Amino acid sequence: MSFAAVQKHVAVLERAGLVTKEPEGRRRLVRTDPRRLRDAARLLDELETVWRSRVEQMDAVLAEEDAESNLCG
């Protein structure tokens, strides 16, 4: 991965509040915020639960429609 690509990824994480950049001499150290990472992980887990439920509901609807079309066809 190029340095420019790493910089772009770090910038995205920084805008999201998941990391901070701290100057140290001529360097900039990137540090994570464990609380923010835990919050993000929790949110993603909740969203995964919601979307898995929705997909299961869609599967049930499609299976029901398929069963009905087999009865009619």
SVG drawing of the C-alpha trace seen along z (x, -y; Angstrom):
<svg xmlns="http://www.w3.org/2000/svg" viewBox="-54 -19 65 46">
<polyline fill="none" stroke="black" stroke-width="0.4" points="0.0,0.0 1.4,-3.4 2.1,-6.1 -0.6,-8.3 -3.1,-5.5 -2.3,-5.1 -2.7,-8.9 -6.1,-8.8 -7.2,-5.9 -5.9,-7.7 -7.7,-10.9 -11.0,-9.0 -10.5,-7.4 -9.6,-10.8 -12.8,-12.5 -14.8,-9.6 -13.2,-10.4 -11.6,-6.9 -8.0,-8.1 -6.1,-11.3 -2.9,-12.6 -0.4,-14.0 2.7,-15.9 6.0,-14.6 8.9,-16.5 8.8,-16.1 6.5,-13.1 2.8,-12.8 1.8,-9.8 -1.6,-8.3 -3.4,-7.0 -6.7,-5.1 -9.4,-6.0 -10.5,-2.7 -13.8,-4.0 -14.7,-5.3 -13.7,-2.0 -15.8,-0.1 -18.8,-2.4 -18.3,-1.9 -18.1,1.9 -21.2,1.9 -23.1,-0.2 -21.9,2.1 -23.1,5.2 -26.5,3.6 -26.8,2.8 -25.7,6.3 -28.5,7.7 -31.1,5.4 -30.0,6.2 -29.8,10.0 -33.4,9.8 -34.5,7.9 -32.8,10.5 -34.5,13.3 -37.9,11.5 -37.2,11.1 -36.3,14.8 -39.6,15.7 -41.6,13.5 -39.9,14.9 -40.3,18.5 -44.0,17.8 -44.4,16.3 -42.6,19.3 -44.9,21.7 -48.0,19.8 -46.8,19.7 -46.2,23.5 -49.7,24.1 -51.2,21.8 -48.9,22.9"/>
</svg>
